[in-house]
Amino acid sequence: MAAPAVPIILLTGFLGAGKTTLLNRLLRLPALTGTAVVINELGSVGLDQHLAEAAREAPVLLEGGCVCCSARDGLAETVLDLLARAGRGELPALTRIVIETTGLANPGPVIGALVHAPALRGRAALSLVLTVVDGQHGLSTLERHPEALRQAAAADRLLLSKTDLAEAPALAALAARLAALNPGTEQLALDPGGDLATQVESLLAAPATGGRWLTPLFLPVAAEGAHGGGVESVVLRFDTPIRLAALGLWLELLQSIFGEDLLRLKGLVQTREHAFPVVVHAVQGMLYPYQALREWPDPARDSRLVLIGTGFSERALEALRQQWARLAAA
């Protein structure tokens, strides 16, 4: 039996949000043994400065059995090189790979490079996008920087840092804003003085496996509508099941209409081929492979999709509804 694919975790967040602090804390934990850390861009300092400099030349073995390196020839190539070295015994066996982006990175192309790399299929797979949000300055950052909006929209799990420096009303406002920006995504406050080890299992668990990130999609979306930066969330629901091939055509239409304005798509789809729903998951046009769940999370049996982005005109949304109806009836 072939070995399971090594999970890849993408760690993103705006400048100064606390990615480096979190990563350094995580790598000290025994549960992170066998983790490879990839610094996505040469200008980034993913760990300590001297370590980042050394990692640009070759993988560096960290205390605790972790590895740090820099992506020099492309992310897929770097991941393959790490897997090959581990296979030859030059590096410890890898349990996961964490890729840290720079604070100004748009996560969409990074996700696309990982999801659509044929050489990685069956060997390594993106399992989780973690976005660190500054609990003290997060609201103003989201207002001023589109990169921060894209990072928050791409998240499978939102991690709030510096919560000890923020007032309770400000934290509540930030949490509400993030919930409106990325509905259904779990938010976790990082206690700087707390025991991170107790949070690791929840922090690193891939959300699609348990369907936890989908739960709020089954509830009325009170926060639907426009938010700061022109970003809005819209929920589309369909009662009629659709064939997988027709779903692919519908998603192509969706992407052709909105293009880069579609920051995130996530939801459940009722298909004719499966008794249980299929998870649909995309970031900026980069569609993840479908994943069939083993049960329906609630009594409803309709398709539910959340669109996060800009420029969602009612005319365009109506065209998508009509096209779904035509494809589902075929």
Secondary structure per residue as TSV (DSSP state, phi and psi in degrees):
chain	resnum	aa	ss	phi	psi
A	1	M	-	360.0	133.3
A	2	A	-	-67.7	146.9
A	3	A	-	-67.0	146.0
A	4	P	-	-65.9	153.5
A	5	A	-	-63.8	140.8
A	6	V	E	-72.1	125.9
A	7	P	E	-71.6	140.9
A	8	I	E	-111.6	130.5
A	9	I	E	-113.1	124.8
A	10	L	E	-95.5	122.2
A	11	L	E	-108.6	115.6
A	12	T	E	-132.0	176.9
A	13	G	E	150.1	154.7
A	14	F	-	-73.0	167.2
A	15	L	T	-52.3	129.5
A	16	G	T	79.0	5.5
A	17	A	S	-70.4	-27.7
A	18	G	S	117.8	21.3
A	19	K	H	-60.1	-47.2
A	20	T	H	-63.0	-43.4
A	21	T	H	-60.4	-46.0
A	22	L	H	-62.5	-45.3
A	23	L	H	-63.5	-43.3
A	24	N	H	-62.0	-38.4
A	25	R	H	-67.5	-42.6
A	26	L	H	-63.0	-42.3
A	27	L	H	-70.1	-11.1
A	28	R	T	-84.1	-8.6
A	29	L	S	-88.3	139.3
A	30	P	G	-57.9	-30.6
A	31	A	G	-64.8	-17.9
A	32	L	G	-96.5	7.0
A	33	T	T	-56.5	136.1
A	34	G	T	85.7	13.4
A	35	T	E	-89.9	133.8
A	36	A	E	-101.9	131.3
A	37	V	E	-107.9	123.9
A	38	V	E	-112.0	123.9
A	39	I	E	-85.7	117.9
A	40	N	S	-68.7	-36.8
A	41	E	S	-127.1	147.5
A	42	L	T	-64.0	-24.8
A	43	G	T	-79.0	-5.8
A	44	S	-	-86.5	149.3
A	45	V	-	-114.2	92.5
A	46	G	-	-76.8	-28.7
A	47	L	S	-131.8	-152.0
A	48	D	-	-60.6	150.5
A	49	Q	H	-55.8	-47.4
A	50	H	H	-66.8	-32.5
A	51	L	H	-70.2	-41.8
A	52	A	H	-62.1	-41.0
A	53	E	H	-62.6	-44.4
A	54	A	H	-67.3	-35.5
A	55	A	H	-68.5	-17.9
A	56	R	T	-72.3	-20.3
A	57	E	T	-91.1	-39.1
A	58	A	S	-165.4	160.8
A	59	P	-	-57.7	137.5
A	60	V	E	-113.3	127.5
A	61	L	E	-78.7	123.2
A	62	L	-	-94.5	161.5
A	63	E	T	-61.8	134.3
A	64	G	T	96.9	2.7
A	65	G	S	87.1	15.3
A	66	C	-	-94.5	165.7
A	67	V	E	-128.6	140.4
A	68	C	E	-123.3	137.9
A	69	C	E	-152.6	175.2
A	70	S	E	-118.4	141.8
A	71	A	-	-78.0	108.0
A	72	R	S	-103.4	-39.5
A	73	D	S	-112.0	20.7
A	74	G	-	113.1	149.0
A	75	L	H	-64.1	-47.3
A	76	A	H	-60.4	-42.6
A	77	E	H	-64.2	-39.7
A	78	T	H	-64.7	-43.6
A	79	V	H	-62.1	-44.4
A	80	L	H	-62.0	-38.8
A	81	D	H	-63.9	-42.2
A	82	L	H	-62.9	-43.9
A	83	L	H	-63.4	-40.3
A	84	A	H	-65.7	-43.1
A	85	R	H	-63.8	-40.2
A	86	A	H	-66.5	-37.9
A	87	G	H	-63.9	-31.9
A	88	R	T	-84.9	-3.0
A	89	G	T	84.2	7.3
A	90	E	S	-76.2	-23.1
A	91	L	S	-129.2	158.4
A	92	P	-	-61.1	156.4
A	93	A	-	-57.9	136.5
A	94	L	-	-94.5	127.7
A	95	T	S	-96.7	-25.0
A	96	R	E	-164.2	163.8
A	97	I	E	-126.4	127.9
A	98	V	E	-108.9	124.8
A	99	I	E	-108.9	119.0
A	100	E	E	-99.7	124.4
A	101	T	-	-90.1	166.0
A	102	T	-	-74.3	163.0
A	103	G	T	-65.3	-21.5
A	104	L	T	-102.7	9.4
A	105	A	-	-73.2	141.0
A	106	N	-	-87.7	116.1
A	107	P	H	-69.8	-17.5
A	108	G	H	-55.0	-55.9
A	109	P	H	-62.4	-32.8
A	110	V	H	-64.5	-46.1
A	111	I	H	-61.6	-43.3
A	112	G	H	-60.4	-39.4
A	113	A	H	-64.8	-29.2
A	114	L	H	-87.9	-43.0
A	115	V	H	-70.4	-35.5
A	116	H	T	-106.3	21.4
A	117	A	-	-90.2	108.0
A	118	P	G	-57.2	-34.2
A	119	A	G	-67.1	-19.6
A	120	L	G	-89.2	-13.0
A	121	R	T	-59.9	127.5
A	122	G	T	81.6	-8.9
A	123	R	T	-112.4	-40.0
A	124	A	E	-151.3	143.7
A	125	A	E	-145.2	137.4
A	126	L	E	-65.3	123.9
A	127	S	E	-116.6	-17.9
A	128	L	E	-162.1	137.7
A	129	V	E	-115.4	115.7
A	130	L	E	-104.0	128.0
A	131	T	E	-118.8	122.4
A	132	V	E	-89.7	128.5
A	133	V	E	-119.7	130.1
A	134	D	E	-66.6	113.5
A	135	G	T	-66.6	-22.1
A	136	Q	T	-88.0	-40.7
A	137	H	T	-118.5	11.7
A	138	G	H	-61.2	-41.0
A	139	L	H	-62.1	-47.6
A	140	S	H	-67.3	-34.7
A	141	T	H	-64.3	-43.2
A	142	L	H	-63.2	-33.8
A	143	E	H	-69.4	-36.6
A	144	R	H	-98.1	-23.1
A	145	H	-	-127.1	113.5
A	146	P	H	-62.4	-27.3
A	147	E	H	-61.7	-39.0
A	148	A	H	-65.8	-37.1
A	149	L	H	-62.8	-44.3
A	150	R	H	-65.4	-38.7
A	151	Q	H	-64.8	-42.8
A	152	A	H	-67.4	-38.9
A	153	A	H	-67.3	-29.9
A	154	A	H	-79.3	-11.9
A	155	A	-	-70.7	140.8
A	156	D	S	-88.8	-25.8
A	157	R	E	-147.4	131.9
A	158	L	E	-101.9	126.1
A	159	L	E	-110.4	117.5
A	160	L	E	-93.2	116.3
A	161	S	E	-98.6	168.9
A	162	K	-	55.0	32.0
A	163	T	G	-67.2	-20.7
A	164	D	G	-74.5	-15.5
A	165	L	G	-97.8	-5.4
A	166	A	S	-107.8	148.2
A	167	E	-	-75.7	150.5
A	168	A	H	-56.2	-44.0
A	169	P	H	-61.6	-37.6
A	170	A	H	-67.2	-39.5
A	171	L	H	-65.2	-40.4
A	172	A	H	-63.6	-40.3
A	173	A	H	-65.0	-40.1
A	174	L	H	-65.7	-43.8
A	175	A	H	-61.3	-40.8
A	176	A	H	-65.8	-40.3
A	177	R	H	-64.5	-43.2
A	178	L	H	-67.5	-36.8
A	179	A	H	-65.4	-34.7
A	180	A	H	-74.7	-35.8
A	181	L	H	-72.2	-41.0
A	182	N	S	-133.3	76.6
A	183	P	T	-58.8	141.1
A	184	G	T	85.3	-1.7
A	185	T	-	-92.7	129.7
A	186	E	E	-65.6	136.9
A	187	Q	E	-111.5	134.3
A	188	L	E	-129.0	120.3
A	189	A	E	-81.1	126.3
A	190	L	-	-89.6	113.4
A	191	D	-	-83.1	112.6
A	192	P	T	-62.9	-25.0
A	193	G	T	-103.1	3.5
A	194	G	S	-88.3	-179.5
A	195	D	-	-90.9	98.6
A	196	L	G	-64.8	-25.7
A	197	A	G	-59.4	-33.1
A	198	T	G	-72.6	-17.0
A	199	Q	G	-99.2	-8.9
A	200	V	H	-62.8	-43.8
A	201	E	H	-59.3	-45.3
A	202	S	H	-68.3	-37.9
A	203	L	H	-64.4	-41.3
A	204	L	H	-99.1	-5.9
A	205	A	S	-68.7	129.9
A	206	A	-	-65.4	125.4
A	207	P	H	-66.9	-29.9
A	208	A	H	-69.1	-23.0
A	209	T	H	-67.8	-36.3
A	210	G	H	-104.7	-5.3
A	211	G	T	70.9	13.0
A	212	R	G	-63.3	-36.1
A	213	W	G	-72.3	-14.1
A	214	L	G	-87.7	-20.7
A	215	T	G	-51.5	-49.1
A	216	P	G	-65.3	-12.8
A	217	L	G	-70.6	-16.5
A	218	F	G	-90.3	0.1
A	219	L	S	-107.0	157.9
A	220	P	-	-57.4	137.7
A	221	V	-	-95.6	92.8
A	222	A	T	-72.8	-23.9
A	223	A	T	-91.3	9.8
A	224	E	-	-62.3	141.2
A	225	G	E	133.7	-172.9
A	226	A	E	-77.2	147.4
A	227	H	-	-131.3	-173.6
A	228	G	G	-59.0	148.3
A	229	G	G	75.8	10.1
A	230	G	G	78.8	3.2
A	231	V	-	-80.7	137.1
A	232	E	E	-138.3	161.7
A	233	S	E	-121.5	137.7
A	234	V	E	-132.0	138.3
A	235	V	E	-109.3	126.2
A	236	L	E	-110.2	133.7
A	237	R	E	-126.9	138.5
A	238	F	E	-134.9	134.0
A	239	D	S	-86.6	-23.7
A	240	T	S	-93.4	128.1
A	241	P	-	-67.2	159.4
A	242	I	B	-134.6	149.3
A	243	R	-	-73.0	151.7
A	244	L	H	-59.7	-40.9
A	245	A	H	-63.0	-40.7
A	246	A	H	-68.7	-34.2
A	247	L	H	-60.8	-40.6
A	248	G	H	-60.6	-40.9
A	249	L	H	-64.6	-40.5
A	250	W	H	-65.2	-40.3
A	251	L	H	-67.2	-34.3
A	252	E	H	-63.4	-40.9
A	253	L	H	-63.8	-44.5
A	254	L	H	-55.0	-47.5
A	255	Q	H	-70.6	-32.9
A	256	S	H	-70.5	-30.8
A	257	I	H	-74.1	-46.9
A	258	F	H	-101.8	-23.5
A	259	G	G	54.2	-132.7
A	260	E	G	-71.0	-10.7
A	261	D	G	-71.0	-18.5
A	262	L	E	-85.9	102.5
A	263	L	E	-78.2	-37.1
A	264	R	E	-153.9	142.1
A	265	L	E	-133.4	131.9
A	266	K	E	-154.0	150.0
A	267	G	E	162.1	-169.9
A	268	L	E	-115.4	143.5
A	269	V	E	-129.9	131.7
A	270	Q	-	-86.3	114.8
A	271	T	B	-109.6	160.2
A	272	R	S	-74.4	-25.8
A	273	E	S	-81.2	-20.2
A	274	H	-	-121.8	142.3
A	275	A	S	-73.9	-24.6
A	276	F	S	-118.5	164.9
A	277	P	-	-71.1	158.2
A	278	V	E	-105.6	134.4
A	279	V	E	-81.6	126.7
A	280	V	E	-111.4	135.2
A	281	H	E	-153.9	115.9
A	282	A	E	-146.2	150.1
A	283	V	E	-130.1	116.7
A	284	Q	T	48.8	48.8
A	285	G	T	83.7	-5.3
A	286	M	E	-93.2	102.7
A	287	L	E	-85.4	127.2
A	288	Y	-	-73.8	157.4
A	289	P	-	-60.2	144.2
A	290	Y	-	-63.5	149.5
A	291	Q	E	-134.1	121.4
A	292	A	E	-85.7	129.3
A	293	L	-	-80.8	163.5
A	294	R	S	-95.3	-2.7
A	295	E	S	-161.7	163.2
A	296	W	-	-84.0	132.2
A	297	P	S	-72.4	-15.6
A	298	D	S	-151.9	174.2
A	299	P	S	-64.1	-25.8
A	300	A	-	-66.4	152.0
A	301	R	-	-128.7	27.0
A	302	D	S	-98.9	165.8
A	303	S	E	-85.6	137.3
A	304	R	E	-135.5	122.0
A	305	L	E	-129.0	134.4
A	306	V	E	-104.2	124.7
A	307	L	E	-107.0	129.1
A	308	I	E	-121.9	124.2
A	309	G	E	169.2	-150.0
A	310	T	S	-130.5	158.0
A	311	G	-	72.4	30.9
A	312	F	-	-82.6	82.7
A	313	S	-	-73.7	149.9
A	314	E	H	-63.8	-31.8
A	315	R	H	-63.0	-44.1
A	316	A	H	-67.6	-40.7
A	317	L	H	-65.1	-38.2
A	318	E	H	-65.7	-36.8
A	319	A	H	-62.2	-38.0
A	320	L	H	-67.5	-40.0
A	321	R	H	-62.8	-44.4
A	322	Q	H	-66.2	-39.6
A	323	Q	H	-65.9	-38.6
A	324	W	H	-59.8	-46.4
A	325	A	H	-59.3	-42.7
A	326	R	H	-65.8	-45.0
A	327	L	H	-68.2	-38.5
A	328	A	H	-69.0	-27.7
A	329	A	H	-82.3	-17.5
A	330	A	-	-72.2	360.0
